[in-house]
Every structure is written in structure tokens, then in C-alpha cells.
């Protein structure tokens, strides 16, 4: 069993309230779940309006497939107009 995770730090420049932040993140999390069949959760900076940390995870038996999926997740986040990718870290266990 291979567990792949990516921690993604985002800057949400357009968020002016926690309600704006929740709207942006809900849309992003739903899109990632639908398009990549991964689990997604906000794991840090919940009270900071223009900052978010997401954890994305996938379990499988092929490390190359999981790594490729997580790379594609990062690329999808990088292309978002509503969030700026600050940093990310991929880990396979």
C-alpha cells in the first residue's frame, strides 16, 4: 500500500472575509475530489482570511501513478485564478 500526500499552501488575495475564503476553498476542494479522486481537507490557517493550507491524499499500490496524480493536482491548483500557490510538498509513504 502506498499513501501519497501533498501539502499545499495558498494565498487567497480575493478573500475579504472568512465567508469568501470558505466559498473559494469549497469550490477548489470539490473540483479536486471530482477531477482526481483524492481526499482533500483544510489543515491549517483556518482563521487567517487570505491564507490556507490544504492536505491532499491518495492511496493505491502504484507509487508512480500516485505521484503523477499529486503532480497534476499541484498543476491544477497553480492554474487557479482565485488562489496563488505559495508552496507545496509531496510525500509518498
N, C-alpha and C positions, 0 to 999 in steps of 0.2 A: 504494500500500500504506500502510495506517495501522497503527501499533503503539500500543496503549494499555496503560498500566501504572498500577497503583495500589500504593503502598507503605503498608502498614497496621501500625501499632504497637499492640500488645496488652499488657494486664496480665492475668496468669493467677493470680488470687488463690487458687484452689483447688489449685494445683500445689504439692506439698510436696517433690517430687524431680524429677530430670530424666526419670525414667520417667513420672511423672504428666504432665509437660509434653509429652513425645512422644505420649502417648495422646490428649491434648486436641487437639494440633496435627494429628495424623494424621487424626482424625475430621473436623476442620474442613477440611483440605485435600481430603480425599476428597469431602466434601459440595459444596465449591465447584467442583471439577472436574466432578462429576456434574451439578449443577444449572445451571451457567453455561457449560460448555465452555471453561474457561480453564486456563492453566498457573499453578501455584502452587508457591512454594518459600520455605522459611525462609532469610532472607538476613543476619540479624544477631542478636546476643544469644543465640547458641546455648547458651552456658554459664551464662546467667542464668536461674534457675529460674522466676521469676514474670514474665518479660518475653519478648516475642517480636516479631520484625519479619518480616512476610510480604510477598513481592512477588507480585502477580497480573498476568498479561499476557494480552492477546488481540490477534490480528492479523486484519485484514479490510480492506474497501475503503469502508466507510461510517463516518465518524467519529461521527455521531450514534448509530448502533447500538452502537458500541464504548463510547462514553461512557455510554450508558444501561445497558449491561451492567455496567460497572465501578461505576456508582452503585448498582445493585441488589446487587452483591457487598458493597459497604460497608454497605448497609442490612441485609443478611442477617447480617453479622458483628456489627453493632450490636445485633441481637436475641438474640445468643447468651447463654445463662445462664452458660457456663463461661469466658467471656473478656470483658474490658471493653475497648472501643475507646478508645484514648488519642489517636491522631492518624492522619490519612491524607492522602495527596497523590496526585491523579490527574494523569497526564501523557499527552498524545497527541503522537506523533511522526509 
